[in-house]
Amino acid sequence: MSIHRFIAIEGNIGAGKTTLARRLSELWSTQLILEQFEDNPFLPLFYEDPRRHAFPLEMYFLAERYRQLSEEMNGPDLFGSTVVSDYYLEKSLIFARNNLDENEFSLFRRLYDIMFKTLPKPDLIVFLIVPTSKLKSHIEKRGRIYEQCIKEEYLQGIQQVYLEHLATLQGLRILLLDYGELDFATKKEDLFRISETINQEYPVGITRISL
């Protein structure tokens, strides 16, 4: 059980968002929302030619994330239990800032602002801090072919944009969590330690914890 009603697990590509969200949902017996990113037909095309496919990629992600969160968060279980998600809609804005040119981002932002105001806000955003070298290792191990061309420079750019954006958010509780060498995927004691860390009251703003 968690003291938070809506927890969004965020982080860079390969940070362990989905795995942690799954484990916490199982541990707490809560509703789980997972991003359906593999359904995006533009994703493999984007990694082949980022400039050409960035805008349709981000528009598809925005529409699908909004649809999923709207449906899941307005369901009958919203007020009955904790919801754990492996993303939040802010993710769309962060990746769009990194991937789109100025004109594309301006249009994207207008649509995003319309959608964003209708969704409930997380009680806690947990951003997983992971070194880019470790991200690359995770990406290589999970073996998605279209991700193998991702460079550390791209991951560093995403990380920087994420942290800059999180610093601008008002009225939200944000936990920057560096889980170090903990293995929450296979070791229950490590999962329990992370669970206890997340399941605390945090002040509005950014709190950083290293385990």
N, CA and C atoms as a LAMMPS dump frame, in Angstrom:
ITEM: TIMESTEP
0
ITEM: NUMBER OF ATOMS
633
ITEM: BOX BOUNDS ff ff ff
-5.0000000000000000e+02 5.0000000000000000e+02
-5.0000000000000000e+02 5.0000000000000000e+02
-5.0000000000000000e+02 5.0000000000000000e+02
ITEM: ATOMS id mol type element x y z
1 1 1 N 0.845 -1.197 0
2 1 2 C 0 0 0
3 1 3 C 0.883 1.25 0
4 2 1 N 0.446 2.276 -0.702
5 2 2 C 1.212 3.519 -0.756
6 2 3 C 0.39 4.665 -0.192
7 3 1 N 1.076 5.649 0.365
8 3 2 C 0.389 6.834 0.869
9 3 3 C 0.043 7.793 -0.26
10 4 1 N 0.619 7.585 -1.445
11 4 2 C 0.365 8.451 -2.591
12 4 3 C -0.722 7.841 -3.475
13 5 1 N -1.585 8.683 -4.017
14 5 2 C -2.677 8.193 -4.859
15 5 3 C -2.231 7.972 -6.297
16 6 1 N -1.367 8.847 -6.809
17 6 2 C -0.916 8.758 -8.2
18 6 3 C 0.581 9.01 -8.226
19 7 1 N 1.344 7.973 -8.59
20 7 2 C 2.802 8.052 -8.678
21 7 3 C 3.22 7.844 -10.125
22 8 1 N 3.995 8.769 -10.652
23 8 2 C 4.539 8.64 -12.004
24 8 3 C 6.034 8.379 -11.909
25 9 1 N 6.47 7.253 -12.455
26 9 2 C 7.892 6.92 -12.504
27 9 3 C 8.45 7.443 -13.817
28 10 1 N 9.439 8.316 -13.737
29 10 2 C 10.009 8.911 -14.942
30 10 3 C 11.516 8.69 -14.981
31 11 1 N 12.099 8.97 -16.137
32 11 2 C 13.536 8.814 -16.296
33 11 3 C 13.908 8.691 -17.754
34 12 1 N 15.183 8.592 -17.992
35 12 2 C 15.724 8.51 -19.344
36 12 3 C 15.405 7.157 -19.968
37 13 1 N 15.746 7.004 -21.236
38 13 2 C 15.61 5.722 -21.922
39 13 3 C 16.531 4.712 -21.236
40 14 1 N 15.975 3.576 -20.832
41 14 2 C 16.789 2.552 -20.187
42 14 3 C 17.008 2.736 -18.698
43 15 1 N 16.272 3.655 -18.07
44 15 2 C 16.484 3.931 -16.64
45 15 3 C 15.844 2.893 -15.725
46 16 1 N 14.918 2.104 -16.257
47 16 2 C 14.242 1.098 -15.44
48 16 3 C 12.846 1.497 -15.006
49 17 1 N 12.24 2.449 -15.713
50 17 2 C 10.92 2.973 -15.341
51 17 3 C 9.851 1.881 -15.303
52 18 1 N 9.752 1.133 -16.393
53 18 2 C 8.693 0.13 -16.497
54 18 3 C 8.89 -0.987 -15.486
55 19 1 N 10.119 -1.442 -15.332
56 19 2 C 10.396 -2.511 -14.37
57 19 3 C 10.038 -2.074 -12.958
58 20 1 N 10.442 -0.865 -12.574
59 20 2 C 10.142 -0.388 -11.227
60 20 3 C 8.644 -0.193 -11.037
61 21 1 N 7.972 0.371 -12.039
62 21 2 C 6.523 0.559 -11.931
63 21 3 C 5.817 -0.781 -11.744
64 22 1 N 6.234 -1.785 -12.503
65 22 2 C 5.648 -3.129 -12.362
66 22 3 C 5.873 -3.685 -10.957
67 23 1 N 7.109 -3.597 -10.485
68 23 2 C 7.438 -4.169 -9.181
69 23 3 C 6.676 -3.463 -8.054
70 24 1 N 6.588 -2.144 -8.124
71 24 2 C 5.859 -1.411 -7.09
72 24 3 C 4.374 -1.736 -7.134
73 25 1 N 3.822 -1.832 -8.332
74 25 2 C 2.408 -2.171 -8.471
75 25 3 C 2.111 -3.552 -7.893
76 26 1 N 3.007 -4.502 -8.153
77 26 2 C 2.842 -5.85 -7.594
78 26 3 C 2.969 -5.83 -6.071
79 27 1 N 3.95 -5.083 -5.575
80 27 2 C 4.198 -5.021 -4.135
81 27 3 C 3.034 -4.379 -3.393
82 28 1 N 2.49 -3.31 -3.965
83 28 2 C 1.426 -2.553 -3.303
84 28 3 C 0.024 -2.985 -3.726
85 29 1 N -0.069 -3.877 -4.728
86 29 2 C -1.373 -4.313 -5.27
87 29 3 C -2.182 -3.116 -5.757
88 30 1 N -1.574 -2.348 -6.658
89 30 2 C -2.204 -1.129 -7.156
90 30 3 C -2.483 -1.216 -8.651
91 31 1 N -3.248 -0.249 -9.131
92 31 2 C -3.488 -0.117 -10.564
93 31 3 C -2.184 0.291 -11.252
94 32 1 N -1.924 -0.29 -12.423
95 32 2 C -0.681 -0.041 -13.163
96 32 3 C -1.003 0.498 -14.549
97 33 1 N -0.332 1.583 -14.926
98 33 2 C -0.456 2.145 -16.272
99 33 3 C 0.916 2.088 -16.928
100 34 1 N 1.013 1.374 -18.04
101 34 2 C 2.27 1.249 -18.775
102 34 3 C 2.131 1.867 -20.157
103 35 1 N 3.147 2.614 -20.548
104 35 2 C 3.138 3.235 -21.868
105 35 3 C 3.23 2.176 -22.963
106 36 1 N 2.396 2.336 -23.99
107 36 2 C 2.388 1.395 -25.12
108 36 3 C 3.27 1.944 -26.248
109 37 1 N 4.548 2.148 -25.939
110 37 2 C 5.436 2.832 -26.883
111 37 3 C 5.72 2.016 -28.135
112 38 1 N 5.698 0.695 -28.029
113 38 2 C 6.053 -0.139 -29.182
114 38 3 C 4.989 -0.101 -30.27
115 39 1 N 3.805 0.44 -29.947
116 39 2 C 2.752 0.567 -30.952
117 39 3 C 3.002 1.745 -31.89
118 40 1 N 3.953 2.614 -31.552
119 40 2 C 4.215 3.802 -32.371
120 40 3 C 4.959 3.398 -33.641
121 41 1 N 4.3 3.499 -34.817
122 41 2 C 4.943 3.055 -36.059
123 41 3 C 6.113 3.932 -36.481
124 42 1 N 6.225 5.13 -35.893
125 42 2 C 7.299 6.052 -36.277
126 42 3 C 8.582 5.842 -35.471
127 43 1 N 8.525 5.007 -34.427
128 43 2 C 9.68 4.872 -33.543
129 43 3 C 10.911 4.299 -34.241
130 44 1 N 10.815 3.153 -34.917
131 44 2 C 12.01 2.655 -35.624
132 44 3 C 12.45 3.582 -36.747
133 45 1 N 11.485 4.26 -37.394
134 45 2 C 11.823 5.204 -38.464
135 45 3 C 12.583 6.405 -37.911
136 46 1 N 12.202 6.836 -36.706
137 46 2 C 12.867 7.982 -36.087
138 46 3 C 14.34 7.703 -35.844
139 47 1 N 14.661 6.51 -35.359
140 47 2 C 16.061 6.195 -35.073
141 47 3 C 16.885 6.053 -36.354
142 48 1 N 16.212 5.775 -37.478
143 48 2 C 16.906 5.724 -38.764
144 48 3 C 17.128 7.121 -39.329
145 49 1 N 16.124 8 -39.183
146 49 2 C 16.191 9.354 -39.744
147 49 3 C 15.466 10.314 -38.797
148 50 1 N 16.125 10.754 -37.721
149 50 2 C 15.465 11.571 -36.699
150 50 3 C 14.84 12.857 -37.228
151 51 1 N 15.534 13.563 -38.077
152 51 2 C 15.037 14.843 -38.55
153 51 3 C 13.721 14.687 -39.326
154 52 1 N 13.626 13.667 -40.122
155 52 2 C 12.441 13.47 -40.962
156 52 3 C 11.225 13.006 -40.163
157 53 1 N 11.452 12.183 -39.15
158 53 2 C 10.325 11.524 -38.489
159 53 3 C 10.053 12.027 -37.072
160 54 1 N 10.758 13.054 -36.618
161 54 2 C 10.6 13.523 -35.239
162 54 3 C 9.189 14.042 -34.959
163 55 1 N 8.653 14.861 -35.865
164 55 2 C 7.347 15.469 -35.585
165 55 3 C 6.213 14.443 -35.549
166 56 1 N 6.068 13.57 -36.56
167 56 2 C 5.007 12.552 -36.441
168 56 3 C 5.216 11.618 -35.254
169 57 1 N 6.47 11.331 -34.927
170 57 2 C 6.753 10.497 -33.754
171 57 3 C 6.188 11.132 -32.489
172 58 1 N 6.514 12.402 -32.263
173 58 2 C 6.094 13.07 -31.033
174 58 3 C 4.59 13.321 -31.004
175 59 1 N 3.981 13.603 -32.154
176 59 2 C 2.533 13.799 -32.197
177 59 3 C 1.798 12.5 -31.886
178 60 1 N 2.311 11.4 -32.395
179 60 2 C 1.694 10.102 -32.112
180 60 3 C 1.794 9.793 -30.619
181 61 1 N 2.978 9.997 -30.055
182 61 2 C 3.158 9.746 -28.627
183 61 3 C 2.225 10.619 -27.791
184 62 1 N 2.122 11.901 -28.139
185 62 2 C 1.27 12.812 -27.383
186 62 3 C -0.179 12.343 -27.397
187 63 1 N -0.683 12.01 -28.583
188 63 2 C -2.076 11.579 -28.707
189 63 3 C -2.337 10.297 -27.925
190 64 1 N -1.422 9.339 -28.035
191 64 2 C -1.618 8.052 -27.368
192 64 3 C -1.473 8.168 -25.85
193 65 1 N -0.507 8.955 -25.391
194 65 2 C -0.348 9.129 -23.945
195 65 3 C -1.565 9.829 -23.352
196 66 1 N -2.052 10.842 -24.053
197 66 2 C -3.236 11.548 -23.565
198 66 3 C -4.443 10.622 -23.535
199 67 1 N -4.634 9.855 -24.599
200 67 2 C -5.768 8.923 -24.654
201 67 3 C -5.691 7.924 -23.506
202 68 1 N -4.521 7.332 -23.317
203 68 2 C -4.391 6.303 -22.288
204 68 3 C -4.597 6.875 -20.886
205 69 1 N -3.944 7.992 -20.581
206 69 2 C -4.088 8.583 -19.252
207 69 3 C -5.511 9.06 -19.001
208 70 1 N -6.161 9.612 -20.026
209 70 2 C -7.544 10.068 -19.871
210 70 3 C -8.458 8.904 -19.534
211 71 1 N -8.295 7.801 -20.254
212 71 2 C -9.146 6.634 -20.022
213 71 3 C -8.853 5.983 -18.678
214 72 1 N -7.577 5.777 -18.379
215 72 2 C -7.203 5.07 -17.154
216 72 3 C -7.471 5.907 -15.904
217 73 1 N -7.156 7.196 -15.959
218 73 2 C -7.281 8.031 -14.771
219 73 3 C -8.714 8.45 -14.495
220 74 1 N -9.601 8.282 -15.461
221 74 2 C -11.007 8.607 -15.247
222 74 3 C -11.845 7.366 -15
223 75 1 N -11.169 6.221 -14.819
224 75 2 C -11.872 4.967 -14.591
225 75 3 C -12.389 4.859 -13.171
226 76 1 N -13.148 3.797 -12.879
227 76 2 C -13.767 3.641 -11.565
228 76 3 C -12.778 3.399 -10.433
229 77 1 N -11.545 2.962 -10.757
230 77 2 C -10.574 2.647 -9.708
231 77 3 C -9.74 3.841 -9.269
232 78 1 N -9.944 4.998 -9.916
233 78 2 C -9.064 6.139 -9.651
234 78 3 C -9.026 6.502 -8.171
235 79 1 N -10.2 6.536 -7.541
236 79 2 C -10.25 6.954 -6.143
237 79 3 C -10.244 5.763 -5.186
238 80 1 N -10.138 4.552 -5.733
239 80 2 C -10.172 3.37 -4.896
240 80 3 C -8.805 2.862 -4.503
241 81 1 N -7.778 3.201 -5.254
242 81 2 C -6.449 2.682 -4.949
243 81 3 C -5.393 3.582 -5.565
244 82 1 N -4.155 3.282 -5.215
245 82 2 C -3.026 3.992 -5.81
246 82 3 C -2.88 3.612 -7.278
247 83 1 N -2.469 4.58 -8.079
248 83 2 C -2.141 4.344 -9.484
249 83 3 C -0.643 4.558 -9.656
250 84 1 N 0.039 3.585 -10.246
251 84 2 C 1.462 3.709 -10.568
252 84 3 C 1.603 3.668 -12.081
253 85 1 N 2.258 4.676 -12.641
254 85 2 C 2.46 4.756 -14.086
255 85 3 C 3.95 4.83 -14.392
256 86 1 N 4.348 4.299 -15.554
257 86 2 C 5.766 4.382 -15.936
258 86 3 C 6.043 5.595 -16.821
259 87 1 N 5.13 6.555 -16.814
260 87 2 C 5.354 7.819 -17.527
261 87 3 C 4.304 8.821 -17.076
262 88 1 N 4.527 10.083 -17.453
263 88 2 C 3.501 11.104 -17.315
264 88 3 C 3.525 11.944 -18.579
265 89 1 N 2.446 12.697 -18.824
266 89 2 C 2.331 13.428 -20.088
267 89 3 C 3.458 14.435 -20.275
268 90 1 N 4.041 14.935 -19.185
269 90 2 C 5.179 15.858 -19.282
270 90 3 C 6.297 15.267 -20.142
271 91 1 N 6.375 13.954 -20.178
272 91 2 C 7.398 13.28 -20.979
273 91 3 C 7.327 13.716 -22.435
274 92 1 N 6.111 13.897 -22.944
275 92 2 C 5.946 14.312 -24.336
276 92 3 C 6.597 15.663 -24.59
277 93 1 N 6.411 16.584 -23.652
278 93 2 C 6.98 17.922 -23.807
279 93 3 C 8.502 17.88 -23.763
280 94 1 N 9.039 17.046 -22.895
281 94 2 C 10.491 16.954 -22.728
282 94 3 C 11.155 16.406 -23.984
283 95 1 N 10.632 15.3 -24.514
284 95 2 C 11.223 14.723 -25.719
285 95 3 C 10.997 15.623 -26.928
286 96 1 N 9.854 16.301 -26.985
287 96 2 C 9.598 17.219 -28.096
288 96 3 C 10.591 18.379 -28.082
289 97 1 N 10.89 18.907 -26.907
290 97 2 C 11.88 19.985 -26.797
291 97 3 C 13.23 19.552 -27.341
292 98 1 N 13.559 18.303 -27.111
293 98 2 C 14.862 17.797 -27.531
294 98 3 C 14.895 17.442 -29.013
295 99 1 N 13.759 17.022 -29.574
296 99 2 C 13.748 16.436 -30.915
297 99 3 C 13.218 17.338 -32.028
298 100 1 N 12.424 18.358 -31.691
299 100 2 C 11.757 19.159 -32.715
300 100 3 C 12.459 20.494 -32.938
301 101 1 N 12.256 21.05 -34.141
302 101 2 C 12.778 22.394 -34.385
303 101 3 C 11.812 23.42 -33.78
304 102 1 N 12.161 24.689 -33.875
305 102 2 C 11.415 25.738 -33.172
306 102 3 C 9.957 25.814 -33.608
307 103 1 N 9.697 25.788 -34.913
308 103 2 C 8.326 25.894 -35.404
309 103 3 C 7.495 24.665 -35.044
310 104 1 N 8.104 23.501 -35.174
311 104 2 C 7.398 22.268 -34.821
312 104 3 C 7.056 22.248 -33.335
313 105 1 N 8.015 22.665 -32.518
314 105 2 C 7.776 22.645 -31.078
315 105 3 C 6.698 23.648 -30.676
316 106 1 N 6.644 24.789 -31.357
317 106 2 C 5.625 25.792 -31.057
318 106 3 C 4.226 25.222 -31.276
319 107 1 N 4.025 24.539 -32.391
320 107 2 C 2.73 23.911 -32.664
321 107 3 C 2.456 22.794 -31.663
322 108 1 N 3.47 21.988 -31.429
323 108 2 C 3.324 20.88 -30.481
324 108 3 C 2.916 21.402 -29.105
325 109 1 N 3.542 22.483 -28.658
326 109 2 C 3.276 23.037 -27.324
327 109 3 C 1.833 23.528 -27.202
328 110 1 N 1.303 24.104 -28.269
329 110 2 C -0.083 24.584 -28.228
330 110 3 C -1.047 23.427 -28.002
331 111 1 N -0.828 22.335 -28.712
332 111 2 C -1.69 21.165 -28.547
333 111 3 C -1.493 20.53 -27.171
334 112 1 N -0.253 20.454 -26.747
335 112 2 C 0.06 19.88 -25.441
336 112 3 C -0.643 20.64 -24.32
337 113 1 N -0.594 21.969 -24.36
338 113 2 C -1.188 22.779 -23.297
339 113 3 C -2.691 22.546 -23.191
340 114 1 N -3.347 22.35 -24.332
341 114 2 C -4.788 22.074 -24.325
342 114 3 C -5.074 20.745 -23.63
343 115 1 N -4.273 19.728 -23.949
344 115 2 C -4.491 18.395 -23.385
345 115 3 C -4.112 18.324 -21.907
346 116 1 N -2.99 18.934 -21.564
347 116 2 C -2.406 18.778 -20.233
348 116 3 C -3.333 19.263 -19.13
349 117 1 N -4.052 20.351 -19.37
350 117 2 C -4.853 20.953 -18.304
351 117 3 C -6.037 20.084 -17.884
352 118 1 N -6.398 19.076 -18.688
353 118 2 C -7.547 18.233 -18.36
354 118 3 C -7.169 16.984 -17.565
355 119 1 N -5.881 16.736 -17.373
356 119 2 C -5.444 15.509 -16.705
357 119 3 C -5.099 15.757 -15.235
358 120 1 N -5.359 14.775 -14.367
359 120 2 C -4.936 14.904 -12.965
360 120 3 C -3.42 14.899 -12.854
361 121 1 N -2.911 15.604 -11.862
362 121 2 C -1.463 15.699 -11.657
363 121 3 C -1.005 14.614 -10.673
364 122 1 N 0.199 14.091 -10.857
365 122 2 C 0.704 13.079 -9.917
366 122 3 C 0.904 13.663 -8.516
367 123 1 N 0.678 12.836 -7.508
368 123 2 C 1.022 13.229 -6.147
369 123 3 C 2.533 13.218 -5.961
370 124 1 N 3.208 12.352 -6.73
371 124 2 C 4.666 12.276 -6.658
372 124 3 C 5.213 11.837 -8.009
373 125 1 N 6.182 12.587 -8.513
374 125 2 C 6.939 12.179 -9.696
375 125 3 C 8.29 11.664 -9.211
376 126 1 N 8.618 10.437 -9.559
377 126 2 C 9.908 9.846 -9.203
378 126 3 C 10.76 9.788 -10.463
379 127 1 N 11.827 10.57 -10.496
380 127 2 C 12.724 10.578 -11.649
381 127 3 C 13.964 9.773 -11.297
382 128 1 N 14.216 8.719 -12.061
383 128 2 C 15.343 7.831 -11.798
384 128 3 C 16.624 8.404 -12.396
385 129 1 N 17.596 8.678 -11.548
386 129 2 C 18.892 9.204 -11.975
387 129 3 C 19.821 8.032 -12.268
388 130 1 N 20.239 7.913 -13.524
389 130 2 C 21.1 6.803 -13.942
390 130 3 C 22.186 7.352 -14.861
391 131 1 N 23.462 7.021 -14.638
392 131 2 C 24.535 7.475 -15.537
393 131 3 C 24.293 6.986 -16.964
394 132 1 N 24.721 7.787 -17.945
395 132 2 C 24.463 7.421 -19.342
396 132 3 C 25.152 6.122 -19.731
397 133 1 N 26.302 5.826 -19.146
398 133 2 C 26.983 4.567 -19.462
399 133 3 C 26.139 3.375 -19.021
400 134 1 N 25.469 3.522 -17.894
401 134 2 C 24.596 2.459 -17.394
402 134 3 C 23.329 2.363 -18.241
403 135 1 N 22.823 3.5 -18.695
404 135 2 C 21.669 3.495 -19.596
405 135 3 C 21.986 2.716 -20.861
406 136 1 N 23.156 2.98 -21.429
407 136 2 C 23.579 2.269 -22.646
408 136 3 C 23.647 0.774 -22.401
409 137 1 N 24.156 0.383 -21.246
410 137 2 C 24.248 -1.032 -20.91
411 137 3 C 22.862 -1.661 -20.818
412 138 1 N 21.919 -0.957 -20.179
413 138 2 C 20.548 -1.459 -20.078
414 138 3 C 19.913 -1.6 -21.46
415 139 1 N 20.134 -0.597 -22.311
416 139 2 C 19.561 -0.608 -23.659
417 139 3 C 20.1 -1.78 -24.461
418 140 1 N 21.397 -2.013 -24.359
419 140 2 C 22.01 -3.133 -25.083
420 140 3 C 21.48 -4.474 -24.584
421 141 1 N 21.285 -4.593 -23.268
422 141 2 C 20.837 -5.86 -22.697
423 141 3 C 19.404 -6.193 -23.087
424 142 1 N 18.534 -5.181 -23.177
425 142 2 C 17.148 -5.512 -23.491
426 142 3 C 16.93 -5.768 -24.975
427 143 1 N 17.886 -5.372 -25.81
428 143 2 C 17.967 -5.871 -27.166
429 143 3 C 16.942 -5.397 -28.169
430 144 1 N 16.331 -4.236 -27.955
431 144 2 C 15.434 -3.703 -28.985
432 144 3 C 16.291 -3.186 -30.135
433 145 1 N 16.104 -3.766 -31.299
434 145 2 C 16.999 -3.495 -32.426
435 145 3 C 17.056 -2.009 -32.751
436 146 1 N 15.895 -1.349 -32.774
437 146 2 C 15.866 0.053 -33.192
438 146 3 C 16.525 0.982 -32.175
439 147 1 N 16.798 0.501 -30.954
440 147 2 C 17.443 1.338 -29.94
441 147 3 C 18.96 1.235 -29.938
442 148 1 N 19.505 0.264 -30.638
443 148 2 C 20.943 -0.004 -30.524
444 148 3 C 21.808 1.117 -31.102
445 149 1 N 21.205 1.968 -31.928
446 149 2 C 21.971 3.07 -32.515
447 149 3 C 21.957 4.328 -31.64
448 150 1 N 21.259 4.287 -30.511
449 150 2 C 21.2 5.46 -29.632
450 150 3 C 22.586 5.756 -29.06
451 151 1 N 23.007 7.005 -29.195
452 151 2 C 24.327 7.416 -28.725
453 151 3 C 24.233 8.019 -27.318
454 152 1 N 25.351 7.958 -26.597
455 152 2 C 25.38 8.528 -25.25
456 152 3 C 25.095 10.026 -25.277
457 153 1 N 25.511 10.704 -26.353
458 153 2 C 25.262 12.143 -26.457
459 153 3 C 23.761 12.44 -26.473
460 154 1 N 22.996 11.588 -27.16
461 154 2 C 21.542 11.765 -27.204
462 154 3 C 20.948 11.562 -25.812
463 155 1 N 21.405 10.538 -25.104
464 155 2 C 20.922 10.271 -23.752
465 155 3 C 21.281 11.413 -22.801
466 156 1 N 22.478 11.973 -22.964
467 156 2 C 22.884 13.105 -22.135
468 156 3 C 21.986 14.31 -22.388
469 157 1 N 21.626 14.517 -23.661
470 157 2 C 20.737 15.621 -24.004
471 157 3 C 19.36 15.455 -23.382
472 158 1 N 18.828 14.233 -23.444
473 158 2 C 17.528 13.951 -22.841
474 158 3 C 17.575 14.192 -21.333
475 159 1 N 18.634 13.711 -20.7
476 159 2 C 18.778 13.88 -19.245
477 159 3 C 18.802 15.355 -18.871
478 160 1 N 19.546 16.149 -19.624
479 160 2 C 19.651 17.576 -19.325
480 160 3 C 18.305 18.275 -19.48
481 161 1 N 17.59 17.966 -20.575
482 161 2 C 16.286 18.588 -20.807
483 161 3 C 15.3 18.183 -19.715
484 162 1 N 15.331 16.926 -19.323
485 162 2 C 14.468 16.451 -18.24
486 162 3 C 14.692 17.27 -16.969
487 163 1 N 15.956 17.353 -16.536
488 163 2 C 16.26 18.026 -15.276
489 163 3 C 15.93 19.513 -15.342
490 164 1 N 16.186 20.137 -16.485
491 164 2 C 15.837 21.549 -16.654
492 164 3 C 14.331 21.743 -16.568
493 165 1 N 13.589 20.837 -17.194
494 165 2 C 12.13 20.96 -17.196
495 165 3 C 11.552 20.709 -15.806
496 166 1 N 12.04 19.691 -15.125
497 166 2 C 11.53 19.396 -13.785
498 166 3 C 11.719 20.582 -12.845
499 167 1 N 12.808 21.311 -13.039
500 167 2 C 13.095 22.467 -12.18
501 167 3 C 12.094 23.602 -12.382
502 168 1 N 11.359 23.584 -13.498
503 168 2 C 10.395 24.65 -13.782
504 168 3 C 8.987 24.329 -13.286
505 169 1 N 8.741 23.092 -12.902
506 169 2 C 7.386 22.684 -12.528
507 169 3 C 6.983 23.303 -11.194
508 170 1 N 5.751 23.769 -11.136
509 170 2 C 5.242 24.42 -9.94
510 170 3 C 4.191 23.543 -9.261
511 171 1 N 4.237 23.489 -7.938
512 171 2 C 3.184 22.828 -7.183
513 171 3 C 3.22 21.317 -7.187
514 172 1 N 4.318 20.716 -7.647
515 172 2 C 4.425 19.262 -7.697
516 172 3 C 5.534 18.767 -6.776
517 173 1 N 5.379 17.541 -6.307
518 173 2 C 6.41 16.883 -5.504
519 173 3 C 7.232 15.984 -6.416
520 174 1 N 8.528 16.242 -6.469
521 174 2 C 9.414 15.532 -7.397
522 174 3 C 10.565 14.922 -6.609
523 175 1 N 10.744 13.619 -6.77
524 175 2 C 11.841 12.911 -6.115
525 175 3 C 12.853 12.476 -7.166
526 176 1 N 14.058 13.042 -7.114
527 176 2 C 15.152 12.589 -7.962
528 176 3 C 15.843 11.455 -7.224
529 177 1 N 15.713 10.237 -7.752
530 177 2 C 16.168 9.05 -7.038
531 177 3 C 17.326 8.381 -7.765
532 178 1 N 18.494 8.422 -7.144
533 178 2 C 19.672 7.708 -7.644
534 178 3 C 19.748 6.39 -6.883
535 179 1 N 19.365 5.298 -7.56
536 179 2 C 19.308 4.014 -6.853
537 179 3 C 20.625 3.245 -6.908
538 180 1 N 21.656 3.86 -7.469
539 180 2 C 22.998 3.284 -7.44
540 180 3 C 23.056 1.885 -8.011
541 181 1 N 23.561 0.949 -7.219
542 181 2 C 23.719 -0.442 -7.656
543 181 3 C 22.583 -1.341 -7.177
544 182 1 N 21.522 -0.769 -6.634
545 182 2 C 20.397 -1.588 -6.182
546 182 3 C 19.742 -2.29 -7.37
547 183 1 N 19.351 -3.526 -7.165
548 183 2 C 18.732 -4.338 -8.22
549 183 3 C 17.288 -4.636 -7.827
550 184 1 N 16.4 -3.67 -8.107
551 184 2 C 14.999 -3.838 -7.724
552 184 3 C 14.266 -4.843 -8.601
553 185 1 N 14.878 -5.22 -9.725
554 185 2 C 14.236 -6.17 -10.633
555 185 3 C 14.244 -7.585 -10.072
556 186 1 N 15.319 -7.972 -9.375
557 186 2 C 15.46 -9.359 -8.924
558 186 3 C 15.658 -9.521 -7.419
559 187 1 N 15.988 -8.434 -6.712
560 187 2 C 16.262 -8.55 -5.274
561 187 3 C 15.174 -7.842 -4.464
562 188 1 N 14.428 -8.626 -3.693
563 188 2 C 13.312 -8.066 -2.942
564 188 3 C 13.76 -7.041 -1.913
565 189 1 N 14.91 -7.283 -1.282
566 189 2 C 15.368 -6.338 -0.268
567 189 3 C 15.677 -4.975 -0.891
568 190 1 N 16.177 -4.974 -2.136
569 190 2 C 16.444 -3.709 -2.832
570 190 3 C 15.134 -3.022 -3.213
571 191 1 N 14.16 -3.816 -3.672
572 191 2 C 12.845 -3.259 -3.998
573 191 3 C 12.19 -2.668 -2.756
574 192 1 N 12.283 -3.367 -1.623
575 192 2 C 11.695 -2.864 -0.385
576 192 3 C 12.332 -1.536 0.018
577 193 1 N 13.638 -1.427 -0.169
578 193 2 C 14.322 -0.185 0.206
579 193 3 C 13.844 0.981 -0.658
580 194 1 N 13.711 0.733 -1.952
581 194 2 C 13.217 1.784 -2.845
582 194 3 C 11.765 2.109 -2.529
583 195 1 N 10.963 1.077 -2.276
584 195 2 C 9.559 1.277 -1.93
585 195 3 C 9.417 2.155 -0.689
586 196 1 N 10.205 1.878 0.336
587 196 2 C 10.155 2.671 1.569
588 196 3 C 10.565 4.115 1.316
589 197 1 N 11.53 4.299 0.423
590 197 2 C 11.985 5.655 0.099
591 197 3 C 10.894 6.44 -0.619
592 198 1 N 10.239 5.805 -1.578
593 198 2 C 9.18 6.474 -2.336
594 198 3 C 7.96 6.733 -1.461
595 199 1 N 7.664 5.798 -0.574
596 199 2 C 6.439 5.866 0.222
597 199 3 C 6.614 6.753 1.455
598 200 1 N 7.113 7.966 1.205
599 200 2 C 7.296 8.973 2.248
600 200 3 C 6.615 10.263 1.801
601 201 1 N 6.334 11.12 2.77
602 201 2 C 5.818 12.448 2.444
603 201 3 C 6.987 13.346 2.034
604 202 1 N 6.837 14.024 0.908
605 202 2 C 7.872 14.941 0.435
606 202 3 C 7.278 16.33 0.25
607 203 1 N 8.087 17.368 0.443
608 203 2 C 7.583 18.727 0.246
609 203 3 C 7.409 19.04 -1.234
610 204 1 N 6.618 20.045 -1.513
611 204 2 C 6.49 20.523 -2.888
612 204 3 C 7.854 21.012 -3.361
613 205 1 N 8.199 20.665 -4.598
614 205 2 C 9.51 21.001 -5.134
615 205 3 C 10.325 19.746 -5.373
616 206 1 N 11.628 19.912 -5.469
617 206 2 C 12.519 18.799 -5.81
618 206 3 C 13.293 18.326 -4.582
619 207 1 N 13.254 17.017 -4.367
620 207 2 C 14.066 16.366 -3.339
621 207 3 C 14.96 15.349 -4.03
622 208 1 N 16.235 15.338 -3.71
623 208 2 C 17.147 14.364 -4.311
624 208 3 C 17.666 13.415 -3.238
625 209 1 N 17.596 12.107 -3.546
626 209 2 C 18.062 11.076 -2.62
627 209 3 C 18.919 10.076 -3.38
628 210 1 N 20.056 9.725 -2.799
629 210 2 C 20.923 8.682 -3.35
630 210 3 C 20.917 7.497 -2.397
631 211 1 N 20.708 6.316 -2.926
632 211 2 C 20.653 5.102 -2.107
633 211 3 C 21.938 4.291 -2.247
